[in-house]
Amino acid sequence: MAYVRKIISTKKCPKALAPYNQAVIGEHTVYCSGLLGLELESLQLVEGGAAAQTTKALEHLVNLLEECGSCIANVVKTTVLLADMNDYAAVNDEYKRVFSSNFPARTCYAVSKLPLGAAVEIEAIALTGAVVQVSA
């Protein structure tokens, strides 16, 4: 049995800052690497703290998923890393603007430090193709 593994790289998102890919598709699942709130061209963090960085990181996520043939509605799991747990409410406010219903599973925790001194990093796992919502 052959398995599909496709590397995704798009100019619609900041380039990888280390030896990793922006996303990898395995069969019908998209694995998105952690996204920071970086300006696309300068690769500098956006100003405005955790809320602004969350908005920008999620904008990158939307673009990356689109490039993968997926979308926000197909996200099944996110991981949110915070440099400061005091930013939890501000990050949630921005997160709810993008994930407005049928929220994916999520883990959120504070870490001692993020790349480039970022306040937040967000990674996601999503499905490709048409997804049918079934409630339990």
N, C-alpha and C positions, 0 to 999 in steps of 0.2 A: 504494500500500500504506500503510495507516495503522499507526502505531506507538503503543503504549501507554506513557505516561509519567505515573506517579502519584506525587504527593508524600505522604510519610508523616510524620505528627506525632502523637505520643502523650504522654499525661500520665504514662505508666508509665516514662518516661525524662526526664532533665533537659532543660529547654528549650534550644534552640540559643543559644549565647552570642554569636553573630556572624551575619552574613547568609549562612546556609546552612540546609539542611533536615536533619532527623535522618536521613532516608533517602529515596531515590528508587528507584522500581521502573521499570525500562525493559524492556518485554516480560516475560521470565521471569527477570530478574536483579535482585537487590536490592543497591543500593550504600548501605552504612551509613557515615555520617560518623564521624569519630573520636570515641570515647567516653572520657570521663574518669571517675575514681572519685569522683563527686560524690554527696552526699546529695541525694535527690530534691527536697525542699522548700527547703532552705537554699541549695542550689547551692554548698556548701562541700566541699572535699576531705575524704574520710574520713580519720581518723587511723590510723596504723599503717604508713605508708610505702608502698613500691611493691607489696608483696604484698596489702595491704588494698585499695589503689586498683585493682589488677588484678581482684580478686574482685568489687568493686563495678562496675567497667567491664564485666566479662563478664556480670554480672547484668543490667545495662542492655541489653547486646547480645542476650541471650536474650529479654528483653521486647520489644525493638524488632523482632527477627526474627519473633516471634509475631504482632505487630501487622501485619507485612508478609505474613503467610501462609506463613512459612518457619520454619526451625528451625536449631539448631546443626549438625545432621547435614547440612544443605544448604549449609553454608559451604564455598566453594571456595578462598578466599584471604583471609588477614588480613595486616595491617601493624601491627606493634607498635613504637611509638616510646618510647624510654626517655630520661629526663633523665640517667641514669647507668648505663653498661653494667655496673657492679658489681651491679646489681639483676637481671641476666639470669637467674640461677638461681632466685631467689625468684619472679620473674614466671613462669618456666616451670613451677614447682611448682603455682601457681594455675591457669595455663592448662591444664595436663593434667587438672585436676579437671573442667573443662568440656568440653574436646576430649579425650575419653578413648580414642578409636580412630579409624581412618580420618582422620587429621589433614589439615586443609586445607593447601594451599601457604601459605608464610608468609615474610615479610620482617621482620627486626627490626634496628633500628639506633638508635644514640644521636643525639640532637639537642642543640643548645646550650640550648634552653629550650622548655618546653611551656606552654600556656595555664594561667593561675592558679597557676603554679609546680608543676604536677602532676609526679609521678614517672613516669607511664605514660599513654599514649593508645593506644587500639586501634580500628582500622577494619576493616570486613569487606565482602566481596562474597559473596553467596549466591544460590542458585537458589530459585524458588518452585515450588510443586506437588510432586508425588511425584518422587523422585530414585532411580534404580536404581544401586546400587554395582556397578561392573565392575572387576575387577582385571586388570592387564596381564600 
